[in-house]
Amino acid sequence: MAFVLGLSSAAALAADIEIKDAWVRGTVTGQQATGAFLEITSKSGATLVGAASPAADIAEIHEMKMDGGMMKMRAVERLELPAGKPVQLAPGGYHVMLMKLKQPLKKGDSVTLTLQIEGPDKKVEAVPIKAEVRDLTAAASPASEHNKH
């Protein structure tokens, strides 16, 4: 019976999470790391606590920010997802860092990511998504670039 309840809570959390515009920056031969980007919204509030991908040995949540006039990147253990507010994982900010890539990622490929989301009940659930691989020069989604004009 607990197994059935576990499944229903996972389904409930997955229904609570909305992910839009998931993409990964393409790579060149020999490149060992790249970023994955997306917009994530939790209807009731949750926390992104990790990520994984079969495309990479290591996947971490990272933050880029200016510190003393220099752009610095660091891993973060938790990224709060305030209830009903979209959180952008985008170039130059928070993102999923994929490291020790197993092969080059070419434009048009698809990468599976699994986000570990901690719900309000403190249970961590896996939310699988697919992300398209975009050109290695991609800076943001076409929609967000358009909104800057």
Secondary structure, DSSP 8 states (H G I E B T S, - for coil): -HHHHHHHHHHHHHHHEEEEEEEEE---TT--EEEEEEEEEESS-EEEEEEE-TTEEEEEEEEEEEETTEEEEEE-S-EEE-BT--EEE-TTSSEEEEEEESS---TT-EEEEEEEEE-TTS-EEEEEEEEEEE-TT--S-HHHHHHT-
